[in-house]
Amino acid sequence: MIRKLNWELFSQQERTSAIEQLKRSINRCDGNIITCEMFSDISMNLILEIAEKHVSDLHTELQKVVDISDLDKKLISDDTEKEWTILMNINFAKRTAKLKPQRPMLDN
């Protein structure tokens, strides 16, 4: 059974820089980006899969880059390979809403 988390993220950085840092954090924690949906330069949604033992590490890594909703660490076990799906909504402070929606290159 795949378990799910919903995280809200907020970045003060320029959008492309923030996306690159998010990708690096996800890669360092062995996460896999499944889908990405861009909403102009205002926000984007990511869906990723990650082993349960890496969820806490990913949350800690992301805290270095963006403001992120809390993680209830009681839900997470650091010694299992169970898969988790994490739904992320990322909002960007530096935005104009003038860019057309696009799919950024999120190859892992």
C-alpha positions in Angstrom: 0.0 0.0 0.0 1.4 3.4 -1.0 1.0 6.1 1.6 0.5 9.8 0.7 1.5 13.1 2.1 0.5 16.6 1.0 3.1 19.4 1.5 2.8 23.1 0.9 6.0 24.9 0.0 6.8 28.6 -0.4 9.9 29.9 -2.1 11.3 33.4 -1.8 13.8 32.6 -4.6 13.5 33.2 -8.3 11.4 30.3 -9.8 14.1 28.6 -12.0 16.7 28.7 -9.2 14.1 27.3 -6.7 13.2 24.5 -9.1 16.8 23.5 -9.5 17.4 23.4 -5.8 14.2 21.3 -5.3 15.4 18.8 -8.0 18.8 18.5 -6.3 17.2 17.9 -2.9 14.8 15.3 -4.3 17.7 13.5 -6.1 19.9 13.5 -3.0 17.1 11.7 -1.1 16.5 9.1 -3.9 13.1 10.5 -4.7 11.5 10.2 -8.2 9.5 13.0 -9.7 6.4 11.4 -11.3 4.5 14.5 -12.6 5.0 18.2 -12.7 2.3 20.8 -13.5 3.2 24.5 -13.9 0.8 27.3 -13.3 2.4 30.3 -15.0 5.2 31.5 -12.7 2.9 31.6 -9.7 3.0 28.0 -8.6 3.6 24.4 -9.5 2.6 21.0 -8.4 4.9 18.0 -8.1 4.1 14.4 -7.4 7.0 12.3 -6.3 7.6 8.8 -5.0 10.1 8.1 -2.3 11.0 5.3 0.1 9.6 5.9 3.6 13.1 5.7 5.1 14.0 8.9 3.0 10.9 11.0 3.7 12.3 12.7 6.9 15.6 13.4 5.1 13.8 14.9 2.2 11.7 17.2 4.5 14.9 18.3 6.2 16.6 19.0 2.9 13.7 21.0 1.6 13.6 23.1 4.8 17.0 24.4 3.7 15.5 25.7 0.4 11.9 26.7 1.0 9.3 27.2 3.7 7.5 23.9 4.1 4.5 22.5 6.0 5.3 20.4 9.1 5.9 16.7 9.0 4.5 14.5 11.6 7.5 12.3 12.2 5.3 9.8 14.1 3.9 8.7 10.8 7.3 7.9 9.3 9.6 4.9 9.9 13.3 5.3 9.0 13.9 1.6 8.5 11.4 0.6 5.8 11.4 0.6 2.0 7.6 1.2 1.7 6.8 3.7 -1.0 5.2 7.0 -0.3 3.7 9.4 -2.7 4.2 13.1 -1.8 2.1 15.8 -3.4 3.8 19.1 -3.3 2.3 22.5 -4.1 5.0 25.1 -4.5 4.2 28.8 -4.5 6.8 31.4 -5.7 7.0 34.9 -4.1 8.7 36.4 -7.2 6.0 36.1 -9.7 4.2 38.1 -12.4 1.5 35.7 -13.6 2.4 36.8 -17.1 4.3 33.6 -18.1 2.4 30.9 -19.9 2.1 27.6 -18.1 5.0 25.3 -19.0 6.5 22.0 -18.1 10.0 22.5 -16.8 12.6 19.9 -17.5 12.5 17.8 -14.3 14.5 14.8 -15.4 16.1 13.2 -12.5 
